[in-house]
């Protein structure tokens, strides 16, 4: 597998404190910008591109037109359903700086490792009382192994539990050398088993992902860092019986005893509009609908019936 592209100055999408959904206990999540995959259902579409972007929140806009007067490229227009013509925009961010209502926002900021550590450590008392910690997520945090490894090491040395959420598309040797020694827990996505379907819906085949998972899980079984595989349940794409049975077969071969299933939700569609992406239309599912609880139960039963525990 080819090495992951090196991003010398990775952008941080957000530092989100008081999270209860990204690992054990109360956690602070560091969201990196940029991902090697392009999943059609991505719940953080603003994290896909490694470069900075502009977000427009129409509900916040007061219609003062200050941004339009500021833009020298005429990239902003109320005639445009998405408001910003991304082909004309040069990302100078003058409109962001001059928007009095905060309707325009720069997505992706440079932060030094020391800045990240200082901000995360403000939540250390919550980590200590809840057995929580920091979660590196994205996007894909492993796009910059050196940066991620140094940040993880700095926090680990301060007694913070470190979790990495990954899509699995990374250079294994670099991960083991730079990141693995400083991690307590790995959340590893297993989305689609069929390589052609994986390429269709996620942008790349899954050969390298599956190889990385097998290698990391083997290390875990031999006393290494805990690896928890997770599957997002996307109606008629990842939640098909065929796909889930294929995942179960992989888990049985690799000795996986526990997994996590993440039911689909439609809240990401509004994020797409903010960054200038038209609503996603597919033949497979209605992206604006929540996943029915009955359907989630059917998916869960496939794993429970073979003795694989479900992490909540």
LINRA-V242145 format. One record per backbone hydrogen bond with DSSP energy under -0.5 kcal/mol. CO is the residue of the C=O (numbers start at 0). NH is the residue of the N-H. If there is no record, write none. Layout:
BEGIN
co->{CO & CO}
nh->{NH & NH}
END
This chain:
BEGIN
co->{4 & 5 & 6 & 9 & 10 & 10 & 11 & 13 & 13 & 14 & 15 & 18 & 25 & 26 & 26 & 27 & 27 & 28 & 28 & 29 & 29 & 30 & 30 & 33 & 38 & 41 & 43 & 44 & 46 & 47 & 52 & 54 & 55 & 56 & 56 & 64 & 65 & 66 & 70 & 74 & 76 & 78 & 79 & 81 & 82 & 82 & 83 & 84 & 84 & 92 & 93 & 94 & 95 & 97 & 102 & 104 & 104 & 105 & 106 & 108 & 111 & 112 & 113 & 114 & 115 & 116 & 117 & 118 & 119 & 120 & 122 & 122 & 123 & 124 & 125 & 126 & 126 & 131 & 132 & 133 & 134 & 134 & 135 & 136 & 139 & 140 & 142 & 143 & 144 & 145 & 146 & 147 & 148 & 149 & 150 & 151 & 152 & 154 & 154 & 155 & 160 & 161 & 161 & 162 & 163 & 163 & 164 & 165 & 167 & 169 & 170 & 171 & 172 & 173 & 174 & 174 & 178 & 179 & 183 & 184 & 185 & 185 & 186 & 186 & 187 & 188 & 193 & 194 & 195 & 196 & 197 & 197 & 198 & 200 & 201 & 205 & 206 & 207 & 208 & 209 & 210 & 211 & 212 & 213 & 214 & 215 & 216 & 217 & 218 & 219 & 225 & 226 & 227 & 228 & 229 & 230 & 231 & 232 & 232 & 233 & 233 & 233 & 239 & 240 & 241 & 242 & 243 & 244 & 245 & 246 & 247 & 248 & 249 & 250 & 250 & 256 & 257 & 258 & 259 & 260 & 261 & 263 & 265 & 266 & 266 & 267 & 268 & 269 & 270 & 271 & 271 & 272 & 273 & 275 & 284 & 284 & 285 & 291 & 292 & 293 & 294 & 295 & 296 & 297 & 298 & 298 & 299 & 299 & 300 & 302 & 302 & 303 & 306 & 308 & 308}
nh->{6 & 7 & 9 & 110 & 12 & 32 & 108 & 15 & 30 & 16 & 28 & 26 & 132 & 18 & 28 & 29 & 134 & 15 & 30 & 31 & 136 & 12 & 13 & 139 & 41 & 44 & 46 & 47 & 33 & 34 & 106 & 104 & 57 & 59 & 60 & 68 & 69 & 70 & 73 & 84 & 79 & 80 & 82 & 83 & 76 & 84 & 85 & 87 & 88 & 96 & 97 & 98 & 98 & 99 & 56 & 54 & 106 & 107 & 52 & 11 & 115 & 116 & 117 & 118 & 119 & 120 & 121 & 121 & 122 & 123 & 125 & 126 & 127 & 128 & 129 & 130 & 131 & 160 & 27 & 162 & 29 & 136 & 164 & 31 & 142 & 143 & 6 & 147 & 148 & 149 & 150 & 151 & 152 & 153 & 154 & 155 & 156 & 157 & 159 & 158 & 133 & 183 & 184 & 135 & 165 & 186 & 140 & 188 & 169 & 171 & 174 & 175 & 176 & 177 & 178 & 179 & 181 & 182 & 225 & 163 & 187 & 227 & 165 & 188 & 229 & 190 & 197 & 198 & 199 & 200 & 201 & 203 & 202 & 39 & 37 & 209 & 210 & 211 & 212 & 213 & 214 & 215 & 216 & 217 & 218 & 219 & 220 & 221 & 223 & 222 & 185 & 228 & 187 & 259 & 189 & 261 & 233 & 234 & 263 & 236 & 237 & 238 & 243 & 244 & 245 & 246 & 247 & 248 & 249 & 250 & 251 & 252 & 253 & 254 & 255 & 308 & 228 & 310 & 230 & 262 & 232 & 290 & 268 & 269 & 270 & 271 & 272 & 273 & 274 & 274 & 276 & 275 & 55 & 277 & 281 & 286 & 288 & 295 & 296 & 297 & 298 & 299 & 300 & 301 & 301 & 302 & 302 & 303 & 304 & 305 & 307 & 306 & 308 & 258 & 310}
END
